[in-house]
Amino acid sequence: MLFIKTEKQKDNLTKFCYDIAKIILAITVISPIAKPEAFHIYLFIGGFIVTMLFSILGFILDAREVKL
C-alpha cells in the first residue's frame, strides 16, 4: 500500500479497523439484546457484515509487512 509508509502507521490503522469493528458490533448487534423492542433483522445482519469486513481488513493489514 502506497499510503502506509511505516510500521507504526500500519499498526495504528490495524488498531483503528479493529476498534471500529468492535463499536459497530456493540451498536448494531449487542444493543438490541438489551432493548429487544428495537431489534430489526436487517440492522442486525448489516451490522454483523460490516463488523466482519472491518475485522477482515484489520487482519489483512496486520498480516502485511511494510515495504520501504
URTA-V98412 format. One record per residue. RES is the residue in one small letter. SS is DSSP state (H for helix, E for strand, C for the rest). Layout:
res: {RES RES}
ss: {SS SS}
This chain:
res: {m l f i k t e k q k d n l t k f c y d i a k i i l a i t v i s p i a k p e a f h i y l f i g g f i v t m l f s i l g f i l d a r e v k l}
ss: {C C C C C C H H H H H H H H H H H H H H H H H H H H H H H H H H H H C H H H C C H H H H H H H H H H H H H H H H H H H H H H H C C C C C}
